[in-house]
Amino acid sequence: MRILQIMMNDILGTPAILIGIFALIGLLLQKKGIGEIVSGTLKTVLGFILVSAGAEIIVRSLDVFGKMFNQAFAINGVIPNNEAIVAVAQNKFGAATALIMVFGMVVNLILARFTPLKYIFLTGHHTLFMACLIAVILTTNGLGGVTLVLTGSIILGALMVLSPAILQPFVRQITGSDQFAVGHFGSIGYFVSGWVGKWLGNKEKSTETIKVPKQLSFLRDTSVAVSLTMAILFVIVACFAGPAYIQAKLSGGQNYLVYSIIQAITFAAGVYVVLNGVRMLIAEIVPAFKGIAEKIVPQAKPALDCPTVFPFSPNAVIIGFLSSFLAGLTSMFLLPMIGLKVIVPGLVPHFFTGATAGVFGNATGGSRGAFFGSFANGLIISFLPALLLPALGSLGFEGTTFGDADFGVVGLILSYLLQWF
């Protein structure tokens, strides 16, 4: 019994070790060399630990920002960030997240093998994020044990084939081929952007006829863009909060502007650590999973991360990001008017989903489609996180939440159905 307890609580109950075991099995099945097996397994575990370490940095910075924001405007602002909310959730929901992720990938293979939806979802970090959301929602609503894992895995696996499927008609227009799909859980926003572009734009007037100044190229570097955007937000909020409050209550006497800029860069550093942890984690799991998938699911299309469409419309990437972020700023003033929590525009979701929405909107409606489609995406990823917060229970009040459209839609639908039943 003691050995069983150690197995369940200390080994399988530790997400980093559980994911490491999965990577180990995948590498063994592919008959990799001993060096690759040891390296791949250890890097997987290290990636998970990096996610937790980065979370501590992010949460501290978000806590400071929340206090400043509340002092300045008497409002508690929430910054959506998938990496941050997943990292925060690992202590309580880590084991369920890991199990749902692993078996959800298996369900994805089964559905791709035996249904017409032949998509293998290879955006591993979004698989992890969605597994976490599902684990949180199901657990908060009373599910546990085998029922939790089985239900969550089926839901996740179904989403991993449905999400690429609804986007594929637009992807064909963007790429001019049917060789790959987009596997990213911002698909509702991209789908809406494609339809908005179709009705409000003119695809003959593409964004690629516009010359973008080289000065804006820094926006392609996520770390720099996060630092600059968060620095602007921190400084603006600090000015409204006042130097007296910040230097007396938060900074320990350090100049309030210097302190604010350091906190902004600290936030960016935390995101950088988490992103690299996720990349390291996924870099070891996905190749093993992909190798298995290729052997048992012939004619399947790889569903890849959203930046794969960026090269097809690089100008739409910049327009989409700026338009989506503008919608996020607008939503800050609209949300309190209808009694919802203020969602401070997070640069990571607005950059990646806004840029991708711009590419989809451009494919169907040119430059106007890119602008209005991305603006619609920005509204979606501002209002949905605000609506989702109550469904996350106590986790929804950590100063951050899930950022991309599908997380809000899935979370709200699951929460409603579970409460109704």
C-alpha positions as CSV (number, residue, x, y, z in Angstrom):
1,M,0.0,0.0,0.0
2,R,2.9,2.3,0.8
3,I,4.4,1.7,-2.6
4,L,1.1,2.3,-4.3
5,Q,0.6,5.5,-2.4
6,I,4.0,6.7,-3.5
7,M,3.2,5.7,-7.1
8,M,-0.1,7.6,-7.2
9,N,0.8,10.7,-5.1
10,D,4.5,11.3,-5.6
11,I,5.1,9.9,-9.1
12,L,1.8,10.0,-11.1
13,G,0.6,12.9,-8.9
14,T,3.6,15.0,-10.0
15,P,2.8,16.5,-13.4
16,A,6.4,17.0,-14.4
17,I,7.3,13.3,-13.7
18,L,4.1,12.1,-15.4
19,I,4.8,13.9,-18.6
20,G,8.4,12.8,-18.4
21,I,7.2,9.2,-18.3
22,F,5.0,9.7,-21.3
23,A,8.0,11.2,-23.2
24,L,10.1,8.2,-22.1
25,I,7.6,5.7,-23.4
26,G,7.3,7.6,-26.7
27,L,11.1,7.6,-27.2
28,L,11.4,3.9,-26.3
29,L,8.6,3.0,-28.8
30,Q,10.6,4.7,-31.5
31,K,13.7,2.8,-30.5
32,K,15.8,5.9,-30.0
33,G,19.4,5.8,-28.7
34,I,20.1,5.9,-25.0
35,G,21.4,9.5,-25.3
36,E,18.2,10.7,-26.9
37,I,16.1,8.9,-24.4
38,V,17.9,10.4,-21.4
39,S,18.0,13.8,-22.9
40,G,14.4,13.9,-24.1
41,T,13.0,12.7,-20.8
42,L,15.1,15.1,-18.6
43,K,14.3,18.0,-20.9
44,T,10.6,17.2,-20.7
45,V,10.7,17.3,-16.9
46,L,12.8,20.4,-16.9
47,G,10.4,22.1,-19.2
48,F,7.5,21.6,-16.7
49,I,9.6,22.9,-13.8
50,L,10.5,26.0,-15.8
51,V,6.8,26.6,-16.3
52,S,6.3,26.7,-12.6
53,A,9.3,28.9,-12.0
54,G,8.2,31.4,-14.6
55,A,4.8,31.4,-13.0
56,E,6.2,32.7,-9.8
57,I,7.8,35.6,-11.6
58,I,4.6,36.4,-13.5
59,V,2.3,36.2,-10.5
60,R,4.5,38.6,-8.5
61,S,4.5,41.1,-11.3
62,L,0.7,40.7,-11.9
63,D,0.1,41.2,-8.2
64,V,2.0,44.5,-8.2
65,F,0.1,45.7,-11.4
66,G,-3.2,44.7,-9.8
67,K,-2.6,46.8,-6.7
68,M,-1.5,49.8,-8.8
69,F,-4.5,49.4,-11.1
70,N,-6.9,49.2,-8.2
71,Q,-5.4,52.2,-6.5
72,A,-5.5,54.2,-9.7
73,F,-9.0,53.4,-10.9
74,A,-10.6,51.5,-8.0
75,I,-10.8,48.5,-10.4
76,N,-9.1,45.2,-10.3
77,G,-7.7,44.5,-13.8
78,V,-7.1,41.0,-15.1
79,I,-4.4,40.3,-17.7
80,P,-5.1,37.2,-19.8
81,N,-2.1,35.0,-20.3
82,N,-2.4,31.3,-21.0
83,E,1.1,30.4,-19.8
84,A,0.5,32.2,-16.5
85,I,-2.9,30.8,-15.7
86,V,-1.8,27.2,-16.6
87,A,1.3,27.6,-14.4
88,V,-0.7,28.9,-11.5
89,A,-3.1,25.9,-11.9
90,Q,-0.4,23.3,-11.8
91,N,-0.2,22.8,-8.0
92,K,-3.9,21.9,-7.7
93,F,-4.8,20.6,-11.2
94,G,-1.5,19.4,-12.5
95,A,-2.1,15.7,-12.4
96,A,-5.5,15.9,-14.0
97,T,-4.1,18.2,-16.6
98,A,-1.3,15.8,-17.5
99,L,-3.6,12.8,-17.7
100,I,-6.2,14.6,-19.8
101,M,-3.5,15.9,-22.1
102,V,-1.9,12.4,-22.6
103,F,-5.2,10.6,-23.2
104,G,-6.7,13.5,-25.2
105,M,-3.8,13.1,-27.7
106,V,-4.7,9.4,-27.9
107,V,-8.4,10.3,-28.6
108,N,-7.2,12.7,-31.3
109,L,-5.4,9.8,-33.0
110,I,-8.4,7.5,-32.8
111,L,-10.7,10.2,-34.2
112,A,-8.3,11.0,-37.0
113,R,-7.9,7.3,-37.8
114,F,-11.6,6.4,-37.9
115,T,-13.4,9.6,-39.0
116,P,-13.2,12.0,-42.0
117,L,-11.6,14.6,-39.7
118,K,-8.0,13.5,-40.4
119,Y,-6.1,16.2,-38.4
120,I,-3.3,15.5,-36.0
121,F,-3.1,18.5,-33.6
122,L,0.6,19.2,-33.1
123,T,0.5,22.5,-31.3
124,G,1.5,20.9,-28.0
125,H,1.4,23.9,-25.7
126,H,-2.2,24.7,-26.7
127,T,-3.0,21.0,-26.0
128,L,-1.6,21.5,-22.5
129,F,-3.5,24.8,-22.0
130,M,-6.8,23.3,-23.1
131,A,-6.3,20.2,-21.0
132,C,-5.7,22.5,-18.0
133,L,-8.9,24.5,-18.7
134,I,-11.0,21.3,-19.0
135,A,-9.5,19.9,-15.8
136,V,-10.3,23.1,-14.0
137,I,-13.9,23.4,-15.2
138,L,-14.7,19.7,-14.7
139,T,-13.1,19.6,-11.2
140,T,-14.8,22.9,-10.1
141,N,-18.1,21.3,-11.1
142,G,-17.6,18.2,-9.1
143,L,-16.1,15.6,-11.4
144,G,-13.1,13.5,-10.3
145,G,-11.1,10.3,-10.7
146,V,-11.6,8.2,-13.8
147,T,-14.8,10.1,-14.8
148,L,-12.8,13.4,-14.9
149,V,-10.0,12.0,-17.0
150,L,-12.2,10.0,-19.4
151,T,-14.6,12.9,-20.0
152,G,-11.8,15.5,-20.3
153,S,-9.8,13.3,-22.7
154,I,-12.8,12.8,-25.0
155,I,-13.6,16.5,-25.0
156,L,-10.0,17.5,-25.7
157,G,-9.5,14.9,-28.4
158,A,-12.7,16.1,-30.2
159,L,-11.6,19.7,-30.0
160,M,-8.2,18.7,-31.5
161,V,-9.9,17.6,-34.8
162,L,-12.9,20.0,-34.8
163,S,-10.8,23.2,-34.4
164,P,-8.6,22.6,-37.5
165,A,-11.6,21.4,-39.5
166,I,-13.6,24.6,-39.2
167,L,-10.6,26.7,-40.3
168,Q,-9.5,24.5,-43.2
169,P,-11.6,26.3,-45.9
170,F,-9.9,29.6,-44.9
171,V,-6.5,28.0,-44.7
172,R,-6.9,26.8,-48.3
173,Q,-7.5,30.4,-49.4
174,I,-4.5,31.7,-47.4
175,T,-2.0,29.1,-48.6
176,G,-3.5,28.1,-51.9
177,S,-3.1,24.4,-51.0
178,D,-4.4,21.7,-48.6
179,Q,-1.1,20.4,-47.3
180,F,-1.5,21.5,-43.6
181,A,-4.0,22.9,-41.2
182,V,-3.9,25.4,-38.4
183,G,-4.0,23.8,-35.0
184,H,-4.5,26.6,-32.5
185,F,-7.2,27.2,-29.9
186,G,-8.0,30.7,-31.1
187,S,-10.0,29.2,-34.0
188,I,-13.3,30.9,-33.1
189,G,-11.6,34.3,-33.4
190,Y,-10.0,33.3,-36.7
191,F,-13.3,31.9,-38.0
192,V,-15.2,35.1,-37.1
193,S,-12.4,37.2,-38.6
194,G,-12.7,35.3,-41.9
195,W,-16.4,35.8,-42.1
196,V,-16.2,39.5,-41.1
197,G,-13.6,40.0,-43.8
198,K,-15.8,38.3,-46.3
199,W,-18.8,40.7,-45.6
200,L,-17.0,44.0,-44.8
201,G,-13.9,43.8,-47.0
202,N,-12.6,43.3,-50.5
203,K,-10.0,40.5,-50.9
204,E,-8.8,42.1,-54.1
205,K,-7.2,44.9,-52.0
206,S,-4.7,42.8,-50.1
207,T,-2.7,44.1,-47.2
208,E,0.4,43.0,-49.1
209,T,0.1,46.0,-51.3
210,I,0.9,48.2,-48.3
211,K,4.4,49.0,-47.2
212,V,5.0,48.6,-43.5
213,P,7.7,50.8,-41.9
214,K,10.8,48.9,-40.7
215,Q,10.5,50.6,-37.4
216,L,7.5,48.3,-36.5
217,S,9.5,45.2,-37.1
218,F,10.2,45.0,-33.4
219,L,6.7,43.8,-32.9
220,R,7.8,40.4,-34.4
221,D,10.0,39.9,-31.3
222,T,7.6,38.8,-28.6
223,S,10.0,39.5,-25.7
224,V,10.7,43.0,-26.8
225,A,7.1,43.7,-27.6
226,V,5.9,42.4,-24.3
227,S,8.5,44.5,-22.4
228,L,7.6,47.7,-24.2
229,T,3.8,47.2,-24.1
230,M,3.8,46.3,-20.4
231,A,6.2,49.2,-19.7
232,I,3.7,51.6,-21.3
233,L,0.8,50.1,-19.3
234,F,2.8,50.1,-16.0
235,V,3.9,53.7,-16.4
236,I,0.4,54.9,-17.3
237,V,-1.1,53.1,-14.4
238,A,1.7,54.3,-12.1
239,C,1.1,57.9,-13.0
240,F,-2.6,57.6,-12.1
241,A,-1.8,55.6,-8.9
242,G,0.7,58.3,-7.8
243,P,4.3,58.2,-6.7
244,A,3.4,58.5,-3.0
245,Y,1.4,55.3,-3.0
246,I,3.8,53.3,-5.0
247,Q,7.0,54.4,-3.1
248,A,5.3,54.0,0.3
249,K,3.4,50.7,-0.3
250,L,5.1,48.8,-3.1
251,S,8.6,49.9,-4.2
252,G,10.2,50.4,-0.8
253,G,11.2,54.0,-1.6
254,Q,12.5,53.3,-5.2
255,N,11.4,55.9,-7.8
256,Y,7.9,54.9,-8.9
257,L,8.7,55.1,-12.7
258,V,11.9,53.1,-12.4
259,Y,10.0,50.5,-10.3
260,S,7.2,50.3,-12.8
261,I,9.5,49.7,-15.7
262,I,11.4,47.0,-13.8
263,Q,8.1,45.3,-13.0
264,A,7.1,45.4,-16.6
265,I,10.4,43.8,-17.7
266,T,10.0,41.3,-14.9
267,F,6.6,40.3,-16.3
268,A,8.2,39.9,-19.7
269,A,11.0,37.8,-18.2
270,G,8.5,35.6,-16.5
271,V,6.6,35.1,-19.8
272,Y,10.0,34.4,-21.5
273,V,10.8,31.7,-18.9
274,V,7.4,30.1,-19.2
275,L,7.4,30.2,-23.0
276,N,10.8,28.5,-23.1
277,G,9.7,26.0,-20.6
278,V,6.7,25.1,-22.7
279,R,8.9,25.0,-25.8
280,M,11.3,22.6,-24.2
281,L,8.5,20.5,-22.9
282,I,6.7,20.3,-26.2
283,A,9.8,19.9,-28.2
284,E,10.3,16.5,-26.7
285,I,6.7,15.2,-26.6
286,V,5.5,16.3,-30.1
287,P,8.2,14.4,-32.1
288,A,7.5,11.2,-30.2
289,F,3.8,11.7,-30.7
290,K,4.1,12.7,-34.3
291,G,6.2,9.6,-35.1
292,I,3.5,7.3,-33.7
293,A,0.8,9.3,-35.4
294,E,2.4,9.0,-38.8
295,K,2.5,5.2,-38.5
296,I,-1.2,4.7,-37.6
297,V,-3.1,7.6,-39.3
298,P,-2.3,7.6,-43.0
299,Q,-3.4,10.7,-45.1
300,A,-3.7,12.8,-41.9
301,K,-2.9,16.5,-42.1
302,P,-0.6,18.1,-39.5
303,A,-2.4,20.9,-37.7
304,L,0.3,23.4,-36.9
305,D,0.7,26.5,-34.7
306,C,-0.8,29.8,-35.9
307,P,2.5,31.5,-36.9
308,T,2.7,29.1,-39.8
309,V,0.3,31.4,-41.7
310,F,2.3,34.6,-41.0
311,P,4.6,34.4,-44.1
312,F,1.6,34.3,-46.4
313,S,0.5,37.9,-45.4
314,P,3.2,39.6,-43.3
315,N,1.6,43.0,-43.5
316,A,-1.7,41.6,-42.2
317,V,0.2,40.3,-39.2
318,I,1.1,43.8,-38.1
319,I,-2.3,45.3,-38.9
320,G,-4.1,42.4,-37.2
321,F,-2.1,42.8,-34.0
322,L,-2.6,46.6,-33.8
323,S,-6.3,46.3,-34.6
324,S,-6.9,43.5,-32.0
325,F,-5.0,45.5,-29.4
326,L,-7.1,48.5,-30.1
327,A,-10.2,46.5,-29.6
328,G,-8.7,45.3,-26.3
329,L,-8.2,48.9,-25.1
330,T,-11.7,49.8,-26.2
331,S,-13.1,46.9,-24.2
332,M,-11.4,48.1,-21.0
333,F,-14.0,51.0,-21.0
334,L,-16.9,48.9,-22.2
335,L,-16.6,45.9,-19.7
336,P,-17.3,47.9,-16.5
337,M,-20.3,49.5,-18.1
338,I,-22.0,46.1,-18.2
339,G,-20.8,44.9,-14.8
340,L,-17.8,42.7,-16.0
341,K,-14.3,42.6,-14.7
342,V,-11.8,44.8,-16.5
343,I,-9.7,42.7,-18.9
344,V,-6.4,44.5,-19.5
345,P,-5.2,43.7,-23.0
346,G,-2.5,41.0,-22.8
347,L,0.1,41.5,-25.5
348,V,0.7,37.7,-26.0
349,P,-2.9,36.8,-26.9
350,H,-3.5,40.0,-28.9
351,F,-0.2,39.5,-30.8
352,F,-0.6,35.9,-31.8
353,T,-4.4,35.7,-32.2
354,G,-4.7,39.2,-33.6
355,A,-2.0,38.7,-36.1
356,T,-3.5,35.4,-37.2
357,A,-7.0,36.9,-37.4
358,G,-5.5,39.6,-39.6
359,V,-4.2,36.9,-42.0
360,F,-7.6,35.2,-42.1
361,G,-9.4,38.5,-42.6
362,N,-7.1,39.5,-45.3
363,A,-7.6,36.3,-47.2
364,T,-11.4,37.0,-47.4
365,G,-11.5,40.8,-47.3
366,G,-8.2,42.4,-48.0
367,S,-6.9,45.2,-45.8
368,R,-10.4,46.1,-44.5
369,G,-11.0,42.5,-43.7
370,A,-7.7,42.3,-41.8
371,F,-8.6,45.4,-39.7
372,F,-12.2,44.6,-39.0
373,G,-11.7,40.9,-38.6
374,S,-8.9,41.4,-36.1
375,F,-10.9,44.1,-34.3
376,A,-13.7,41.5,-33.9
377,N,-11.1,39.0,-32.6
378,G,-9.9,41.6,-30.1
379,L,-13.5,42.1,-28.7
380,I,-13.9,38.3,-28.5
381,I,-10.8,37.7,-26.5
382,S,-11.7,40.6,-24.2
383,F,-15.3,39.8,-23.4
384,L,-15.0,36.0,-23.3
385,P,-12.2,36.0,-20.6
386,A,-14.4,38.3,-18.5
387,L,-17.4,36.0,-18.8
388,L,-15.2,33.0,-18.1
389,L,-13.7,34.2,-14.7
390,P,-16.6,33.0,-12.5
391,A,-16.5,29.5,-14.1
392,L,-12.9,29.1,-13.0
393,G,-13.7,29.3,-9.4
394,S,-11.0,30.7,-7.1
395,L,-8.4,30.2,-9.9
396,G,-10.2,32.9,-11.8
397,F,-9.1,35.6,-9.4
398,E,-5.3,35.2,-9.6
399,G,-4.9,38.3,-11.7
400,T,-4.8,36.4,-14.9
401,T,-6.9,34.1,-17.0
402,F,-7.1,32.2,-20.4
403,G,-6.6,34.5,-23.3
404,D,-7.6,32.9,-26.6
405,A,-11.2,32.6,-27.9
406,D,-11.7,28.8,-27.8
407,F,-10.9,28.7,-24.1
408,G,-13.7,31.1,-23.3
409,V,-16.2,29.3,-25.6
410,V,-15.3,25.8,-24.3
411,G,-15.1,26.9,-20.7
412,L,-18.5,28.7,-20.7
413,I,-20.3,25.8,-22.6
414,L,-18.8,23.1,-20.3
415,S,-19.7,25.1,-17.2
416,Y,-23.2,25.7,-18.4
417,L,-23.8,22.1,-19.4
418,L,-22.4,20.7,-16.1
419,Q,-24.5,23.0,-14.0
420,W,-27.6,22.3,-16.0
421,F,-27.1,18.5,-15.6
